[in-house]
Amino acid sequence: MKQSHDVASLDDAGLSYRVRILITHPFDNLERITEILGITPNALWVKGQNRVTPSGNKLPGAHKYSAWSYWIDVEDSRSFSKTLSSLVSSLDKGDQLFRELVSTGGVGLVILDLQGQRNIGDVILPEALRRLSDLKFGLGIEVFP
C-alpha cells in the first residue's frame, strides 16, 4: 500500500519511508493473523514451504520459520510517527494472539525503513512506544543509503 500525505513544506517533497509489521515464528502458521486483523499481508510464508521470489521464481531451500509482514510506503512526508501509531493501533485486535506467539518463540516488530539520502526526523510519542511494549513488539529502524 502506498500513501502520500499532503506536502507540509517543500522540504518534505521527495521524502519517503516505509513502516512495516513483521511477525515471525519458529513453527506456527501465521495465516490467522490475516483473519484477526483484517489486513492482507504483503508477504506470508510458512515454515517448510519452498522459497520463492516475489515474482514467483523458485529459490533453493525451504523457509526455516513462518513469517507474516505488512507495510505501508509513504511519500512526501516526514511524519513517520503518524503512520507508525496507526499501524500499532491496527494491531490491537490481535493483542492476545501476539502475546501467545511471543510466549512460544515468536517475534513481533514494527520497523521503520528510512532512506538515507536526506534528513528525515520525527518523534514517536510515549503512547505508541508503550502500546508496542504492551503487545511485546520491538521497534526496528533501518536506514538505506
Secondary structure, 3 states (H helix, E strand, C coil): CEEECCCCCHHHCCCEEEEEEEEEECCCCCHHHHHHHCCCCCEEECCCCEEECCCCCEEEEECCCEEEEEEEEEECCCCHHHHHHHHHHHCHHHHHHHHHHHHCCCEEEEEEEEECCCCCCCCCCHHHHHHHHHCCEEEEEEEEC
